[in-house]
Structures are given as structure tokens and as C-alpha cells.
Amino acid sequence: MSADSLALEAPLVASPNQTMRAIQVSRKKLYELINTGELESYTEGKSRRITVKSINEYIERRLATEAARRGRTASDRNHPSRS
């Protein structure tokens, strides 16, 4: 099996409902994130789709922000002995 076929097995996009459940936000907050560019999305017919890549990047940005707030780097969370 090639790398390309493996990549297509994982979803590339999520519905608004799937995204709200995944990142535990309200519909209002989800559309704020979309409208401010924090999450990338497009419409397919009448359906909105949010890219999984942008969801993962949003989570990474939030983790980095939280780590900075606590005075650590994002990589420190992978090394509990540095806490």
C-alpha cells in the first residue's frame, strides 16, 4: 500500500458538529474561529467543512500559548521532568 493511499484513509475534513465535539466549543465559538481565520473551512453545496489540518494547528497554537503563559516551551510538555 502506498503512502498516498494511507493518507486518504484519514479524514481530511470535518463537519461543524464533528469539530465542535472534537475541540469542545459551542457553535458560536466555532464560527468565531472560522470567521477570524483560526480554522480553515469551505462549503460543499450547503455543507460547511473544516479542514482537520487547521483543527490540529489550532490545538497546537493553543497549547503553545498556554505553555508560554505558564513560562514553558511547547516542547516541555513532552518532558515531564522539566516541569
C-alpha positions, 0 to 999 in steps of 0.5 A: 500500500502506498503512502498516498493511499494511507493518507486518504484513509484519514479524514481530511475534513470535518463537519461543524458538529464533528469539530465542535465535539472534537475541540469542545466549543459551542457553535458560536465559538466555532464560527468565531474561529472560522470567521477570524481565520483560526480554522480553515473551512469551505462549503460543499453545496450547503455543507460547511467543512473544516479542514482537520489540518487547521483543527490540529494547528489550532490545538497546537497554537493553543497549547503553545500559548498556554505553555508560554503563559505558564513560562514553558516551551511547547516542547516541555510538555513532552518532558515531564521532568522539566516541569 
